[in-house]
Structures are given as structure tokens and as C-alpha cells.
Amino acid sequence: IYAVAGTYTIQLTATTVYGCTQSTTRTITSYPLPTASFSAPAACAGSPVTFDNTSTVQGGSIAFTAWNLGGGINSTLNEPVWSYSGAGTYPVSLVVISGNGCRDTVNGTVQIHPLPSPSFTAPDVCLNSSTSFTDLSTISSGTFSRVSWLAISRPMRP
């Protein structure tokens, strides 16, 4: 096992029981290991997540990447984009292989937040009468940062 990447000369000497000796040498190279790493921002369900491949290898290049994005989704793109339909924490793994065939794997997660379910009630009213709106919006986990109201239409004609 070589602790430092580099080129090494190895010699093998074989000796028979009669004292006959023969040697051979060979040069081998120990290549640096890549370091697999990535980042992925948290996102809302249904929104695309771009996985940022930040893997490196000293004095070389990453020749191959293999992603497992959770839920049976795989990709060999360098920086895949995927949309998760449901909220949750999804396991992600990335395998990288250097141009010299050395490999590394990193495991992580991506957090997907639930979408709110906006809903409200409002009774029909007579002209020039006030009405009240009741917010019935829900979210499966977390809290609302704000709820805003906007009148977006004019009276509809029968």
C-alpha cells in the first residue's frame, strides 16, 4: 500500500535452494485518489434541484460520474437536475472515477420541502356589503412565512 502518489521502482529477487539468483525490476505508478463531493440546495416539491459536482483529483481529471438520486433515479451526467414530486429527505450518492481508474464515493442527502395547500372560504354577498374571507390553507410540515390576499378579477357577467 502506497501512502503517497508517485512512481516507484520495485525489485524482485528469486533465489533457488542451490543459490542461483535472478532479479527483475518494474516501475509502477500509484495514482492519487479522487475526492467525491457535491452540494444540492434544498428545494420545494416539484421544483428542479441542480446537483453541483465539486469532486476533485490532484493532477488529473474526473473521467466518470455515477449518481443515485434516490427513488431509483440514476444519472451519469456531471451535474444532473431532478425534480422530486414529494417532500422528504432523499439519499444521494455520487461515485467518481478518475482518468486513471481510481474511484471514490460520497453519500449525502437533499431536503425537499412540502408545498402549501392554499384554500379559503368566502360567502356570496349583496352589492356594497362587506364580506370576510377565512384562510383554510395547510402545509404537511413546517409553518407559513406569510399568506397574502389579492383580488385578481373584475365582476363576472352572467
N, C-alpha and C positions, 0 to 999 in steps of 0.2 A: 504494500500500500504506500503510495507516494503522497506525502503531505503537501508538497509544493509542485505546481505545474512546471514542466520543463522537459528537456531532453536528457535521457540517461543512457549510459553505456553499461551493458550487463555482460559479464563473462561467465561462461560455464566451463568448468574443467572436469573431465571424466578420467578416472584412474582405474585400471584393472587390478585384479589381485596379483598380477605379475609385475606391477609397477609401470605399465605402459600408460602414458598420459597424452591426452589430446584436449585442446581448448578451442572454444569458439566465442565470438563476441557478437552482440547485436545491439543496435541503438533503438530505443523505444521512446515514445513521447507520451507524457502524462498531460492531458489537456485540462484546462480549467472547467469546473462545473458551472453551468448557468445558474442563475438565481431567478426562480419563477416568482413573479409578484404581479398584482393587479389592484385596481381600485374600481369601485362601482358605486355611483351615488344612489341614495335611497330615492324611490320614485312612488308615484301613485299607481294603483292598479290600472292597467290598460295603457300606461304611458311607456314609451320606449326607454330602455336603460342601455347606455353605451358602456361597455366594459373596456377599461383603459389598461392595456397590457404594458406594464412597466418592467418587464423581465429584462435582465442583462446577462452578458457573459464577457469576462475580461479578455480582450484581444481576439474577439471573434464575433459571431453573429448568431442570432436565433434563426434556425432553419425551419422549424416546425412547431406549431402550437395546436393543442387539442383542449377544447373547453367542454366541461359538463356544466350546464347552466341550471341543473335541477329539473325535475319533472320529465326526465328522458330527453331533454333538449341538448344536442351536441353541436359543436361548430369547430371548424378548423380555420376560421378567419382570424386574423391577428387581433382585431378589436371588434367583436361581434356586437350587434344590437338586438335586444329581445324585449318584448312586452309581456309581462306577467298579468294574467287576467284576474287573479285573486290576490288578496292581501296575505302577507305572511313573511317569514324569513326563509329564504331559499338557499340551499347549499350550492356552492360554486367551487369547481376545481379546475385548475389550469396545469397542464403538462407542457413543458417546453423542452425542445431538443436542439442542442447547438449544432453548428455545421460539422463538428467533429463527432457527433453521435452521443454526446453526454446529455443527461436529462435531469430535470428537477420537477417537482410537483408542489403546488401550494393549494391549500384548501381555505375557503372563506365563505362568506355569506353576502347576500344582498337583501336589504329590507324593502318590502313593498307595502305601502300604506293603503288602507281601505278608502274607497270613495264614499263621500256622504250621500245619503238618500234624501234630497230636498223634497219637502211636502208641506202643504199648508191648507187650511180651510178658510173660507170667507163666504158669508151668506149673501144671497142676492138682496139688493136694497132698492128702495124707491129713490127717484131722482132727488138730488140735493140732500140726501140723508147720508150720515156717516156710517162707516162700517168698520169692523175690526177684523184683523187677519190673525189667525192662530198658526204659529210655526209648529209643525209636526216633524221636522227634519230629524233624521237619526244617522248615527255612524256606528259601525260594529265595534270599533275600539278607538280610543283617543277622545279628543274633545274638539269642538269647533273653535276656530280662532275668530270667526265673525260670521254673521248672517246679514245679508243686505237685501233690501227690497227695491224693486224698480218697476214702475208701470211702463209696459212696453207696447201698449196698443191703444188705439182710439176705439170709440164705441163701434161695435159690430152692427151692421144693418141687417134687419130680418130678411 
